[in-house]
Amino acid sequence: MDSRRAPRTVIDPKVRQVGFFAPPDRSQSVPLLQNSNSPPSPPLSDLSPSGNSLSPVMIPPPRHLSDLSSRAVPVGFPPNRLLSPLHRFSGESVIPVGSYNPSEFASPSVGDFFEEKNAQSPGPRRSRGVGGSGKFASSLPAGGFELPPEVKPKSLTTVSVVSNLQPNVTEKVGEQSNESQDGRGANSKPLKEKTSKAERRALQEAQRAAKAAAKAEGNAGSGVANSVNTKAGKASKAPVQKKDNVSVAASEKRGGERMTDKDRKKDVPHPRMQFDDTSRVEKAKKRAVVKQTEVRNRVELFRHLPQYEHGTRLPDLEKKFFRLNSVHPAVYKVGLRYLAGDISGGNARCIAMLQAFQESIMEYSPPKEKALNRDLTAKLNSYVSFLIECRPLSISMGNAIKFVKSRIANLPLTLSESEAKTNLLSEINKFINEKIILADKVIVQHAVTKVRDGDVLLTYGSSSAVEMILLHAHELGKKFRVVIVDARPKLEGRLLLRRLLGKGISCTYVHLNGVSYIMSQVTRVFLGASSVLANGTVYSRVGTACVAMVANACGVPVIVCCEAYKFHERVQLDSICCNELGDPDAILKVQGREEINDLKDIANDENLQVLNLTYDATPSDYVSMIITDYGMIPPTSVPVIVREFRKDQILI
Amino acid sequence: MWWRSASFILDKNDSFLRDDSETRLLSPPPSSSMAQTLDPNLTISPYYQTRAAHHGVVTSDWLAQAHAAAGRDTATPSSEPEASLNSIGSDNSFSVIDEFNNWRKQPDLAEAVAAIRALASVIRSSQATTMMELQNELKTASDSLKSWDMTSISLTAGCDLFMRYVTRTSAVEYEDFDSAKSRFLERAENQALLLQARKIIAMLGQDFIFDGCTILVHGFSRVVLELLKTAAENRKHFRVLCTEGRPDRTGLRLSNELAKLDVPVKLLIDSAVAYSMDEIDMVFVGADGVVESGGIINMMGTYQISLVAKSMDKPVYVAAESYKFARLYPLNQKDMVPALRPIDFGVPIPSKVEVETSARDYTPPQYLTLLFTDLGVLTPSVVSDELIQLYL
């Protein structure tokens, strides 16, 4: 136990860096700029995969990775600096020529829009593709990351244009993964020049065709039009050689602060946005589908998390239903339901999302010139970013998305479209059945052995796995009593209580305040979890940690039931760095009791910060056992499961 | 896999004895509760019969009881599973339990190894022609072995281990059925390799013994004895305190053995552990089974010794072969299949007085410092890692 606690104190200082990455980045960037002309050394590329473990899909970033990612910056850095002015130059040169509205050129949101918009705009597509390669590492650990260094030298001497397969690949994949980064300062125009001439030609052809097709279809979305990028024009028209020649001069002309500004945005590839970074938030807002107004009094320490006004988003989004053609209706529906709170619970949300994906895949057909597995990933990314706007992803969803993406990426290119689709659909089905439904059954099998006659079982909130365990144990004829601990504002335990009573199980219902009293009668505590992290920390509904600690103090074994697909390799030490904030009004008001309004007039008081946390982290010391589909394991074995069973999912 | 291993039966402490007498093997009608608690046949778990036979229990009446028990158990218990097996229709697993009993009579052979040998004999006598058939036969055999003695952890673990090997190396590797069969046999004999485990552990563990240290040993463990012997042979100077190990007085036997090696030994009664803890440098115990949490199940008293040692910051070392790793996860003391044994108090106990006859307890991992196994010196949390890799 002591050994488990010790590291906590060691790491503590780092934790306090919440949301302050920018300064270190910049300080590091200065020395790097100086030798930017020399191609990056291999060790750097070794460093970079450290960022790999992040899924591109907003699995909240491991805290400790923040410095790693800043270390990884060098890989993508030098060329940025060199090329970005060049890029700008070329952009300007094009403005008079291009047919696009010049005012759009100034739009800072270049590079953050959905895939469909990209299909129309040849320039940014490519540019983002290359730039995204740095980030690409986060989605596909093994392959992609060494590529940027290879590409860079070429970008410096661009004239040597031999069509090279590899950069091409990076480019495309990177482009997709970039989608998922939306708003994370994924602005990567400068790297555009990396592509070889031949490739660019080919791409241009393709994109023109795509554009024509898109126009024919008649793209109506207003937001879409907004994002059409001016750079499209310049990329397609500006002659390659010219750019190259000018590049050096340009870089000198326009160095300055604007550039560093840009670099800073670029260099921290953040899977999850830090909401205390104003510039990035601004950008994200511009591109967001869901209109979100921020809460006025944001809670200190939690500024890095999105804190939006609740209640305004849903009607707003509903209105947009027919205008959002970048998002498949099924996904849209699921997103709305997340937003409305109709679907909650890790498993339910995950299954709903996967089914929506299935539906969208069923109706999907790739544009002519695109490979299915490339385009589909991009598509998926746009869906995911939409879902995130509705409600931050749970870790289970992140893992499921990771799974789907890996399956898409691994589709053999030889498969026909329909084959590929059925393949994917069955894979997703398999995931739902094996990893979620079957896993729950196995968990129940295991957990039931821990229920004995005469036991008093305590559970907190409402966990689907725990509910199944209780019901199954009851079916087996075991004689036990259940204590349901509940807490405001969600009071999820009530539904569970109703269902258990309906089955004839004798229950006690108590609020979290009474847990210390009731704990003395309890013989087992069964808890659900949103996720279990690599250090054994259980990430679950807020209040779980409290229950676990009380149980531990009373010597009652705490059993956490969690499917293995919810495990995550991240390490988290507190509930601050990654969390979700609920509606602050929910804890200010009492539902159905309008007369209780003591806080009504002071809700907007400047000195009042209302914090409605959704999750908390239970240290592994308070957990006796974790029941997963792989059996009953101590919390120390979570990394073993992640290591042994996750690798096949990602690497195959 | 694990749910086929000893599952945690509902042990109501008071009713267990009586339930036991009815459901278990032997059938003398319970005349009085007095007779029940004193009659060894009703309460000895087969596991402890073996232990009694192997470890030369000291009291004469206990020996007599054990002999009686041993005599009877070969006759009675084997008949019951046999009947059930016959009803299934497999006729070549009749020998499993006899075979197992034969093997385990060898004093140097661990239960798990005996179980594996017994299963190997099943393979040898099997007339199966397909892999599936053979696997099924083995499965029924190992299930009957396991159900014959639910209390022995290492028996269960040994069966599981071997079955794991058999099912894992499915016919994919060997198209030829005979070669697969001989491979299994070879593997089973190879478990003799497991006999070397003790030597490996002794070599690993004796490094932890330094000159002039005082070691507390609880129970009679062949591994611990081997370890101490190796240390003594390597001319380490150390002193051993042996607990008495009531009621089967295993400590007496250990002190006997150690005295033969010229190791200074001192005997303590079990309740003197805390009293002498301050002069102790480390605690060595064996294990009946190592469970998934990294804790151990061992002879009664290990838990309290570990608690005392922990509170006085003395390291507790466990020596256990890796075939004792079991896919069990007791949450607390009562969450195990109790192994029962008679306790001789020297005077008759009135029938109204209950006697705690459980023979072993569970020591949670946080009270253990290190485990010496043939896989290396492990921290308790690695046990689960090994088990997951072994069984999943």
Interface residues (C-beta under 8 A of the other chain):
Chain A: M1 Q445 H446 T449 K450 R452 D453 G454 R524 P557 I559 S624 M625 Y630 G631 M632 I633 P634 T636 S637 V640 I641 E644 F645
Chain B: W2 W3 S7 F8 L10 K12 E292 S293 G294 R327 Y329 L331 N332 D335 P365 Q366 S381 S384 D385 I388 Q389 Y391 L392
